[in-house]
Protein backbone atom coordinates (compact mmCIF):
# COMPACT_ATOMS: atom_id res chain seq x y z
CA UNK A 1 0.00 0.00 0.00
CA UNK A 2 1.35 3.43 -0.94
CA UNK A 3 1.63 5.83 1.95
CA UNK A 4 -0.90 8.64 1.98
CA UNK A 5 0.65 12.11 1.94
CA UNK A 6 -1.08 14.30 4.53
CA UNK A 7 -1.15 17.98 5.49
CA UNK A 8 -2.22 18.81 9.05
CA UNK A 9 -4.29 22.02 9.07
CA UNK A 10 -3.81 23.80 12.46
CA UNK A 11 -2.43 22.39 15.69
CA UNK A 12 -4.88 23.28 18.47
CA UNK A 13 -6.34 20.85 21.01
CA UNK A 14 -7.57 18.37 18.41
CA UNK A 15 -5.00 19.16 15.72
CA UNK A 16 -2.10 18.45 18.06
CA UNK A 17 -3.47 14.97 18.70
CA UNK A 18 -4.24 14.22 15.05
CA UNK A 19 -0.73 15.39 14.15
CA UNK A 20 0.71 12.85 16.61
CA UNK A 21 -1.50 10.17 15.09
CA UNK A 22 -0.29 10.94 11.57
CA UNK A 23 3.32 10.65 12.70
CA UNK A 24 2.55 7.38 14.53
CA UNK A 25 0.73 5.75 11.59
CA UNK A 26 3.09 3.82 9.28
CA UNK A 27 0.56 4.15 6.43
CA UNK A 28 0.76 7.95 6.48
CA UNK A 29 3.42 10.49 5.56
CA UNK A 30 3.25 13.98 6.99
CA UNK A 31 4.31 16.43 4.29
CA UNK A 32 3.11 19.78 5.62
CA UNK A 33 1.53 21.67 8.52
CA UNK A 34 -0.60 24.79 8.31
CA UNK A 35 -0.10 27.20 11.22
CA UNK A 36 -2.88 29.66 11.92
CA UNK A 37 -0.69 31.86 14.15
CA UNK A 38 2.58 33.54 13.20
CA UNK A 39 4.07 32.32 16.47
CA UNK A 40 3.85 28.68 15.28
CA UNK A 41 5.06 29.33 11.74
CA UNK A 42 8.58 27.96 11.30
CA UNK A 43 8.24 25.54 14.23
CA UNK A 44 8.99 21.85 13.64
CA UNK A 45 5.89 19.64 13.53
CA UNK A 46 7.33 17.37 16.21
CA UNK A 47 7.77 20.27 18.61
CA UNK A 48 4.16 21.30 18.06
CA UNK A 49 2.75 17.94 19.19
CA UNK A 50 5.29 16.48 21.62
CA UNK A 51 7.08 14.21 19.18
CA UNK A 52 10.68 14.02 17.94
CA UNK A 53 11.74 16.62 15.34
CA UNK A 54 10.49 15.77 11.86
CA UNK A 55 12.25 18.33 9.68
CA UNK A 56 8.81 19.60 8.57
CA UNK A 57 8.17 23.20 9.55
CA UNK A 58 4.72 24.67 10.04
CA UNK A 59 3.80 27.50 7.70
CA UNK A 60 0.93 29.84 6.89
CA UNK A 61 1.95 29.96 3.23
CA UNK A 62 -0.99 28.23 1.56
CA UNK A 63 0.58 28.32 -1.90
CA UNK A 64 3.61 26.43 -0.58
CA UNK A 65 1.37 23.79 1.00
CA UNK A 66 -0.64 23.33 -2.19
CA UNK A 67 2.61 22.78 -4.09
CA UNK A 68 3.58 19.79 -1.93
CA UNK A 69 1.61 17.25 -3.96
CA UNK A 70 -0.25 15.95 -0.91
CA UNK A 71 -3.26 13.64 -1.08
CA UNK A 72 -5.32 14.79 1.89
CA UNK A 73 -5.75 17.60 4.40
CA UNK A 74 -6.67 16.80 7.99
CA UNK A 75 -8.67 19.93 8.82
CA UNK A 76 -9.04 20.70 12.56
CA UNK A 77 -9.37 24.48 13.09
CA UNK A 78 -11.50 25.90 15.89
CA UNK A 79 -13.18 28.18 13.34
CA UNK A 80 -13.67 27.02 9.76
CA UNK A 81 -12.53 29.25 6.90
CA UNK A 82 -14.81 28.61 3.93
CA UNK A 83 -12.44 30.23 1.42
CA UNK A 84 -9.59 28.00 2.62
CA UNK A 85 -11.73 24.86 2.40
CA UNK A 86 -12.92 25.72 -1.11
CA UNK A 87 -9.38 26.37 -2.24
CA UNK A 88 -8.13 23.07 -0.85
CA UNK A 89 -10.92 21.06 -2.45
CA UNK A 90 -10.56 22.85 -5.81
CA UNK A 91 -6.86 21.96 -5.83
CA UNK A 92 -7.77 18.24 -5.71
CA UNK A 93 -7.01 17.69 -2.04
CA UNK A 94 -9.44 15.58 -0.05
CA UNK A 95 -10.43 17.30 3.21
CA UNK A 96 -11.27 15.32 6.35
CA UNK A 97 -12.59 17.76 8.93
CA UNK A 98 -13.40 17.64 12.65
CA UNK A 99 -14.95 21.10 12.25
CA UNK A 100 -18.64 21.20 11.30
CA UNK A 101 -18.42 24.65 9.61
CA UNK A 102 -21.06 25.95 12.04
CA UNK A 103 -19.44 29.38 12.24
CA UNK A 104 -20.22 29.86 8.52
CA UNK A 105 -23.72 28.38 8.70
CA UNK A 106 -23.07 24.63 8.63
CA UNK A 107 -23.13 22.27 5.66
CA UNK A 108 -26.36 23.52 4.17
CA UNK A 109 -27.63 26.09 1.70
CA UNK A 110 -25.02 28.26 0.02
CA UNK A 111 -22.16 26.82 2.09
CA UNK A 112 -23.02 23.29 0.95
CA UNK A 113 -23.34 24.43 -2.66
CA UNK A 114 -19.91 26.09 -2.61
CA UNK A 115 -18.20 23.10 -1.03
CA UNK A 116 -19.89 20.58 -3.32
CA UNK A 117 -18.97 22.64 -6.40
CA UNK A 118 -15.35 22.83 -5.20
CA UNK A 119 -15.30 19.03 -4.79
CA UNK A 120 -16.59 18.53 -8.32
CA UNK A 121 -14.07 20.97 -9.81
CA UNK A 122 -11.19 19.30 -7.96
CA UNK A 123 -12.40 15.70 -8.08
CA UNK A 124 -12.02 15.72 -4.30
CA UNK A 125 -14.00 14.62 -1.26
CA UNK A 126 -15.05 16.34 1.98
CA UNK A 127 -15.92 14.29 5.06
CA UNK A 128 -16.75 15.65 8.49
CA UNK A 129 -16.25 13.41 11.49
CA UNK A 130 -15.08 13.11 15.08
CA UNK A 131 -16.57 10.96 17.81
CA UNK A 132 -19.97 12.71 17.89
CA UNK A 133 -21.03 13.88 15.39
CA UNK A 134 -19.08 11.25 13.48
CA UNK A 135 -17.90 7.80 14.48
CA UNK A 136 -20.60 6.89 17.00
CA UNK A 137 -23.27 7.75 14.41
CA UNK A 138 -21.71 5.27 11.98
CA UNK A 139 -21.75 2.62 14.71
CA UNK A 140 -25.43 3.01 15.58
CA UNK A 141 -26.35 3.07 11.89
CA UNK A 142 -24.40 -0.15 11.31
CA UNK A 143 -26.22 -1.84 14.21
CA UNK A 144 -29.48 -1.67 12.28
CA UNK A 145 -28.05 -4.20 9.79
CA UNK A 146 -29.09 -7.10 12.04
CA UNK A 147 -32.74 -5.99 12.19
CA UNK A 148 -35.58 -6.92 9.85
CA UNK A 149 -37.66 -4.00 11.12
CA UNK A 150 -36.70 -0.72 12.82
CA UNK A 151 -39.00 1.80 14.50
CA UNK A 152 -36.47 3.94 16.37
CA UNK A 153 -32.73 4.66 16.51
CA UNK A 154 -31.34 6.55 19.50
CA UNK A 155 -27.94 7.76 20.68
CA UNK A 156 -27.38 9.09 24.21
CA UNK A 157 -24.09 10.71 25.22
CA UNK A 158 -23.46 10.98 28.97
CA UNK A 159 -20.51 13.12 29.96
CA UNK A 160 -19.02 14.10 33.32
CA UNK A 161 -18.08 17.66 32.44
CA UNK A 162 -16.55 18.52 35.82
CA UNK A 163 -13.11 18.04 34.24
CA UNK A 164 -13.85 20.31 31.25
CA UNK A 165 -12.42 23.53 32.68
CA UNK A 166 -14.16 26.08 30.47
CA UNK A 167 -15.92 28.71 32.55
CA UNK A 168 -17.08 30.43 29.35
CA UNK A 169 -18.79 27.28 28.05
CA UNK A 170 -20.71 26.48 31.22
CA UNK A 171 -21.65 30.09 31.88
CA UNK A 172 -23.05 30.31 28.36
CA UNK A 173 -24.99 27.08 28.95
CA UNK A 174 -26.53 28.47 32.13
CA UNK A 175 -24.71 26.41 34.74
CA UNK A 176 -24.69 28.19 38.09
CA UNK A 177 -27.73 30.25 37.14
CA UNK A 178 -30.95 30.07 39.20
CA UNK A 179 -32.68 26.78 38.44
CA UNK A 180 -35.24 26.54 35.69
CA UNK A 181 -35.53 27.19 31.99
CA UNK A 182 -35.99 30.65 30.53
CA UNK A 183 -36.53 31.69 26.93
CA UNK A 184 -33.02 33.17 26.86
CA UNK A 185 -31.44 30.00 28.26
CA UNK A 186 -33.39 27.83 25.81
CA UNK A 187 -32.00 29.91 22.94
CA UNK A 188 -28.43 29.65 24.26
CA UNK A 189 -28.77 25.89 24.69
CA UNK A 190 -30.28 25.58 21.20
CA UNK A 191 -27.47 27.57 19.61
CA UNK A 192 -24.80 25.48 21.39
CA UNK A 193 -26.38 22.09 20.76
CA UNK A 194 -27.17 22.86 17.11
CA UNK A 195 -24.12 20.79 16.12
CA UNK A 196 -25.95 17.62 17.25
CA UNK A 197 -28.78 18.29 14.82
CA UNK A 198 -26.28 17.10 12.22
CA UNK A 199 -26.33 13.64 13.87
CA UNK A 200 -30.04 13.23 13.21
CA UNK A 201 -29.64 14.52 9.65
CA UNK A 202 -26.77 12.12 8.88
CA UNK A 203 -28.41 9.04 10.35
CA UNK A 204 -31.62 9.89 8.52
CA UNK A 205 -29.76 10.22 5.23
CA UNK A 206 -27.94 6.91 5.78
CA UNK A 207 -31.19 5.10 6.61
CA UNK A 208 -33.14 6.89 3.86
CA UNK A 209 -35.60 8.47 6.29
CA UNK A 210 -37.55 11.54 5.13
CA UNK A 211 -38.31 13.56 8.27
CA UNK A 212 -41.40 15.70 8.65
CA UNK A 213 -39.64 17.71 11.34
CA UNK A 214 -36.48 17.86 13.46
CA UNK A 215 -37.26 19.35 16.86
CA UNK A 216 -35.02 20.58 19.68
CA UNK A 217 -35.56 19.69 23.33
CA UNK A 218 -33.70 20.60 26.50
CA UNK A 219 -34.17 20.60 30.28
CA UNK A 220 -31.98 21.37 33.30
CA UNK A 221 -31.40 19.82 36.72
CA UNK A 222 -30.16 21.70 39.77
CA UNK A 223 -27.44 21.12 42.35
CA UNK A 224 -28.70 19.46 45.53
CA UNK A 225 -25.96 21.25 47.50
CA UNK A 226 -23.25 23.85 46.97
CA UNK A 227 -20.61 22.58 44.53
CA UNK A 228 -17.04 23.91 44.23
CA UNK A 229 -15.07 22.33 41.37
CA UNK A 230 -12.03 24.51 42.06
CA UNK A 231 -12.47 26.34 38.78
CA UNK A 232 -16.28 26.77 38.85
CA UNK A 233 -18.86 27.14 41.63
CA UNK A 234 -22.58 26.32 41.62
CA UNK A 235 -24.82 27.15 44.54
CA UNK A 236 -27.53 24.83 45.81
CA UNK A 237 -30.58 25.16 43.57
CA UNK A 238 -28.66 26.46 40.55
CA UNK A 239 -28.38 24.68 37.21
CA UNK A 240 -25.79 21.91 37.28
CA UNK A 241 -26.77 19.50 34.46
CA UNK A 242 -28.60 19.55 31.16
CA UNK A 243 -30.38 16.95 29.08
CA UNK A 244 -31.11 17.96 25.51
CA UNK A 245 -30.85 17.15 21.84
CA UNK A 246 -32.84 16.56 18.69
CA UNK A 247 -35.75 14.38 17.59
CA UNK A 248 -36.15 13.40 13.95
CA UNK A 249 -39.91 12.89 13.49
CA UNK A 250 -42.08 11.10 10.97
CA UNK A 251 -45.87 11.25 11.29
CA UNK A 252 -45.54 12.99 14.66
CA UNK A 253 -43.40 10.16 16.10
CA UNK A 254 -39.71 10.34 16.98
CA UNK A 255 -37.81 7.81 14.85
CA UNK A 256 -34.22 9.08 15.37
CA UNK A 257 -32.99 10.81 18.50
CA UNK A 258 -29.67 12.32 19.56
CA UNK A 259 -29.50 13.22 23.25
CA UNK A 260 -26.70 14.53 25.45
CA UNK A 261 -26.63 14.42 29.24
CA UNK A 262 -23.92 16.79 30.45
CA UNK A 263 -23.42 17.14 34.20
CA UNK A 264 -21.01 19.02 36.46
CA UNK A 265 -22.13 17.01 39.50
CA UNK A 266 -24.22 13.88 40.08
CA UNK A 267 -25.74 15.39 43.23
CA UNK A 268 -28.90 16.68 41.58
CA UNK A 269 -32.09 17.74 43.35
CA UNK A 270 -34.19 16.21 40.57
CA UNK A 271 -32.66 12.77 41.15
CA UNK A 272 -31.69 12.16 37.53
CA UNK A 273 -30.25 8.71 36.93
CA UNK A 274 -26.86 9.32 35.34
CA UNK A 275 -25.50 6.53 33.17
CA UNK A 276 -21.94 5.50 34.00
CA UNK A 277 -21.39 4.66 30.32
CA UNK A 278 -20.47 7.44 27.92
CA UNK A 279 -22.74 6.18 25.13
CA UNK A 280 -25.95 4.24 24.91
CA UNK A 281 -27.07 3.11 21.46
CA UNK A 282 -30.65 1.89 21.10
CA UNK A 283 -32.51 0.33 18.21
CA UNK A 284 -36.15 -0.58 18.68
CA UNK A 285 -37.35 -3.07 16.10
CA UNK A 286 -37.06 -6.73 15.29
CA UNK A 287 -34.97 -7.38 17.33
CA UNK A 288 -34.38 -4.54 19.83
CA UNK A 289 -30.72 -3.69 20.41
CA UNK A 290 -29.30 -1.93 23.48
CA UNK A 291 -25.55 -1.22 23.51
CA UNK A 292 -23.76 0.52 26.36
CA UNK A 293 -20.26 1.82 25.71
CA UNK A 294 -17.71 2.94 28.30
CA UNK A 295 -14.25 4.39 27.61
CA UNK A 296 -11.47 3.71 30.11
CA UNK A 297 -8.48 6.03 29.57
CA UNK A 298 -4.89 5.02 30.35
CA UNK A 299 -3.44 6.44 33.54
CA UNK A 300 -1.22 8.94 31.73
CA UNK A 301 -4.13 10.77 30.09
CA UNK A 302 -4.84 14.33 31.14
CA UNK A 303 -8.15 16.11 30.61
CA UNK A 304 -7.39 17.19 27.05
CA UNK A 305 -6.29 13.71 25.97
CA UNK A 306 -9.99 12.89 25.68
CA UNK A 307 -9.85 14.88 22.43
CA UNK A 308 -7.99 11.85 21.03
CA UNK A 309 -11.42 10.35 20.40
CA UNK A 310 -12.31 13.33 18.22
CA UNK A 311 -9.03 13.22 16.28
CA UNK A 312 -8.60 9.50 15.63
CA UNK A 313 -11.83 8.78 13.73
CA UNK A 314 -10.69 11.42 11.25
CA UNK A 315 -7.14 10.06 10.95
CA UNK A 316 -8.31 6.47 10.61
CA UNK A 317 -10.80 7.37 7.88
CA UNK A 318 -8.22 8.95 5.56
CA UNK A 319 -7.84 5.98 3.22
CA UNK A 320 -11.59 5.45 2.97
CA UNK A 321 -12.11 9.09 2.04
CA UNK A 322 -9.35 8.77 -0.58
CA UNK A 323 -11.19 5.82 -2.15
CA UNK A 324 -14.62 7.48 -2.03
CA UNK A 325 -16.50 9.38 -4.73
CA UNK A 326 -15.93 13.12 -5.18
CA UNK A 327 -18.27 15.35 -3.20
CA UNK A 328 -19.51 15.88 0.35
CA UNK A 329 -19.62 12.40 1.88
CA UNK A 330 -22.16 10.81 4.22
CA UNK A 331 -22.01 7.84 6.59
CA UNK A 332 -22.70 5.27 3.87
CA UNK A 333 -19.94 6.65 1.64
CA UNK A 334 -17.31 5.96 4.29
CA UNK A 335 -18.53 3.13 6.49
CA UNK A 336 -16.69 2.19 9.69
CA UNK A 337 -13.05 3.38 9.87
CA UNK A 338 -10.61 1.22 11.76
CA UNK A 339 -7.20 1.55 13.36
CA UNK A 340 -4.13 0.18 11.51
CA UNK A 341 -3.65 -2.50 14.16
CA UNK A 342 -1.74 -4.97 11.99
CA UNK A 343 0.61 -2.22 10.76
CA UNK A 344 1.30 -1.14 14.33
CA UNK A 345 2.12 -4.71 15.33
CA UNK A 346 4.44 -5.23 12.39
CA UNK A 347 6.21 -1.93 13.12
CA UNK A 348 6.72 -2.90 16.77
CA UNK A 349 8.15 -6.30 15.80
CA UNK A 350 10.51 -4.56 13.41
CA UNK A 351 11.66 -2.28 16.24
CA UNK A 352 10.35 0.96 14.72
N, C-alpha and C positions, 0 to 999 in steps of 0.2 A: 504494500500500500504506500503510495506517495504521501509524504508529509504535507499537511495543509499549512499554507503560509498565512499567518494571522497578524492583524494589527489590533492592539488594545487601545480603545478610545476612552481616555480619562482613567485616573487611578485614585478614585475616592474610596469609600468604605467597601463597596462591592467590587469596583475595578481593581483594587489592590489584590483582592482574593482571586478574581478571575485571571489576573496576570500571573500569580503564583501557579494557578492550575495549568495555564498554557505552558509555562516553563517546566512543569512536572510531567506533562503528557508527552510520551515519546512519539505520538502520532502527529504532534503539532510543532511548528517552527515559528517562533516569534520573530517578526521582521521589522516591526515598528511600533511606536507608542505615541499617541497623541496626548499632549499635556495642555490642559485648559489654562493653567496659570503660568505666567512667565517664570515664577520661582522654581517650577519643576522642569522647565525646558532645559535641556542639556544634561539632565541627571540620568545616570544609568538605570535601566529598567530594574535590575536586581536591587539596587538601593531603594527604589520606590516601593518594593513589595517584600523586603526582608529576605531576599535571595542573593546568591553570589553574583558578582558583576557579570554582565552578559555581553558588554561591548555595544549594546544597542541603547542609544540616547533618546530620551523623550524629546519631542518637538511640537511646536504649534504651527509648523509649516505644512499646510495641507497638500500643497502641490508636491512637496518632497515625498509625503506618504503615499500619494496616489501613484507616484513613479516607481514604487517598490515592487510592483508586480505581485501584490498579495492576492489571496483568494477571498478572504473573509475579514470583516471588521467585527470585533466584539465590543458592542456599544453600551457603555454603562454610565453615562453622565447623570448627574442629579436633575438637571434640566435639559430636555431635548432641544436640539437646534434643527429645525425643519430644513433649512437651507443646506446644512452639513449633510443630513441624511439623504436628501435628494441628490446631492453631488456625489456621494459615495455610491449610491445605487446606480446612478447614470453611468458611472465609470466602469460598471461591471462587477463591483464588489458586493458579495452577499453581506447583509447586516443582520447580526443576531443581537437583539437588544433586551436589556433588563428594564429599560425605561418604557413606559406605556404612552409617551407623548401627550400626557394629560395637560401639560402646561401650554400646549398649542392646540388643545381641543380634542385630543384623543384620535384614535384611528377611525374616523368617520368623516362624512361630508367632504369638504374641500381638501382637508389634510389627507384623507384616504386616497382621493383622486390623484393628488400630486405624487404621493409615494408609489401608488400602483403604476402611474405613468412612467415614473423614474425606473421602476423595476423592468417594465417592458422595453424601455429604450436601452437599458444596460444588460438585459438578459439576466437579471439578478433577482435574489430573493430577500424578503424581509420577514423575520420571525421574532416575535416578542414572547419572552418567557421569564422564568424565575421559579420560585417554589409555588407562589400563589399571588396573582394569576400565573399559570404556567404548568409546571410538572404535575402537581397534585390533580389538576383538572384533566390531564391526559390519563392519569391513573383511574379516576372515577369513571371516565368515559369508557376506558377499556374493560372495566368490571362488567359493564352491561352485556358484554359479548357472551356471557354464560346464561343469559336470560332469554326465555322465549316470549316474555311480555314484560313491559316496564311501564309503571305508572308515575314514578317519581325518582329523581336523582338529587341527592343532597350532599353538600360538603360543609362541615363545621370546623372552623379553626379556633382552637382554644389556646390563648397565649398569656402566660404570666409576664406582664409588662413592667413589673417592679424593677427589672434590671435594665430597662430601656430608658436611659437617663437623658430624656429630652423634655425639659420643662415646657418648651414652646409647644410641642406636640400635645401634651396632656392638658395644658391650659386651653389650647384651641378646642380640644375635644370635651371641655367642660368638667374635667376632673378637679375636685376640690371646690366646685361651685355648689351652692345650695341644692339639695336633692330635688329631682323632678325635671321633666322635659319642658322646655320653652320653645316657641317658634324659632327664636334665634339659634338655640342650641341644636334643634333639629336640622336647620339649614347648614350649620357648621359640620355636623356629623355627616349629612348627606354629601357635602362637598369633599370631605375627606375620604369617605368610603366609596366614592364614585368609581374608584379603580376596580372594585370588586364586581361592579356591574358587568365588566368585561368577561368575568368568569361565566356568568349566566349566558351571555351572548355567544361565547366560544363553544360551550357545551351544547347549546341549542343548535348551533351551526353544524357541529360534528354529528349530532344525533338527528339532524334534519327536522327539527321542531320549529314550527312557525308560531311565535308567541303572539297573543292578543295584547299583552301588556307586560312590562317589567316594572315592578313596584319596589320602592324602598321601605324598609322598616327599621326602627331603632328604639331601644329603651335603655334606661340606666338603673343601676343599683347603687345603694349608698353604704358608706362605711358604718359598721356597727360600733366602732370606737375610734378615737383619734389614731391616726396612722402617720408615722414619721419614717420615710424611706431614706433619710439622710440628705437626699437631693430634692425631695418633694414632700409636702405635708398636706394631709387631708383631714379635716375635722370630722368628728362624729356627725352623721347625717348629711354629709356632702357626697357628691358623686364620686364613685371609686371603681366602677366597672360599667362596661357597655355591652349590649348584645344587639347586633344589627346586621343588615345585609340586603339581599335582593331576591325577589321571587319572580321567576319566569312563569307566566300564567297562560293557560289555554282554557277557554270556556269557563273562566272564573275560578279555576282550580290551579294551585301551584304545582308545576310539574318538574321544575328545576329550582333549587335554592342554594344560595351561597350565604353562609352566616359566619360572622366572627364573634367570639366572646373574648374580649380583652379586659383584663382585670389587674389592678394595682395592689389588691389585697383579696384574700378569700374570706375575710371576716366581713360579710355583707348582711345588712339588716334584713334584706329581702329573702335571705336563705337560699340563694341560687345554688344549684348543684354544679360545681365546676369540674369538668372532665380533666382527669390527669393526663390524658393523651392529647397531643397537639392537634391531631386530625381525626375526624370521624367521617367515614364515607358510607352513605346509605343508598341502596337501591331497593325500591319497593316494586315487586313484580312477581315473576314466576321463574326462579325463586326470589325471595328477599335476600339481600346481602347487607351485612353490617360489618364494616372493617374499622378497627381502631388502630391508630398509628402513633407511636411514641418515639421520639428521638432522644438518644442518650449521648451527650457530647463527651469527648475525651477530657481527661482532667486538665489538660493544658489550655483548653479553650477559655478565652475571655468573652465578655459580653458581645463584642463585635464579630467574633468568629462565627456567630450564628448566621451572619450574612453569607457564609460559605454555601448555604442551602439556596440562596438566591443566585449566586454566581455559577455553581457547578451544573445545573440543568442547562444553562446557556452554553458553557464550554463543551459539555458532553453531547450537545445536539449539533455541533458544527458540521460534522460529516453528513448528517442527514439533511441539513439545510443545503449543503453543497450539491447533493444529489436530487433535490426537489425541483419542481417546476419554477419558472420565474413568477414573481408576483408576491403579494402579501399572503403569507401562509397561515393555515389554521391547524387545529389539532390533528386532523386526519392526514394532512400533508406530511407531517413529521413523525407521528407515532410516539413510541416510548424511547427516549434516549437512554443510553446506558454508559456506565463507566468502562474505561479500557482496562479491565481487570487482568486479562491475559497478558497484555503488553506490560503492565506494571510488574507482574510476576516474572516475566522473561527478563525485564531490565534489572530486577533485583538479583536474579540468579547470575546475570552477567556482571554484576558488581557495579552497575551504573547508578 
